């Protein structure tokens, strides 16, 4: 799994590539966060207004929109993605 995080005016855009056989596990983990059941070791989910998930065979695209007046910490989301990557490897 490889990923990149781009800061946007109202949140973050994340591209997760090279998902191969881990795609379903990754989608499940991201959907848990989308539903408010995130297990990542961060408080950043409290700043989220919404999470949009799009995917194809090779890539998962996430759009994290922050609540009005907040800014999502890119470094914390990076930690969350590392945690998620480790979780799906098990």
C-alpha positions, 0 to 999 in steps of 0.5 A: 500500500502506498498513499499520498495526502494533499491538503485542500482548502476544506480538508484533505485528499488522500490517494491510496495506491497499490492496494492489491489483495488488501482492497476489501480490508482497507475499504472496510477500515475506511468505512468504519471511520466514515460511520464514526467507528474509527479505531485510529489512535488520533482525535482528528476524527472529531474535526471531520464533517464528512469522509467520501470514499471512491475506488477502482481496481487499483486505487482508493480515493478518500476526501476528508472534509473538515468541520467549519473553523477546524483544520485536519492535521496532516501528520495525524492522518498520516499516523492513522494511515500507517495504523490502518496499513498495519491493521490490514496486514495482519 
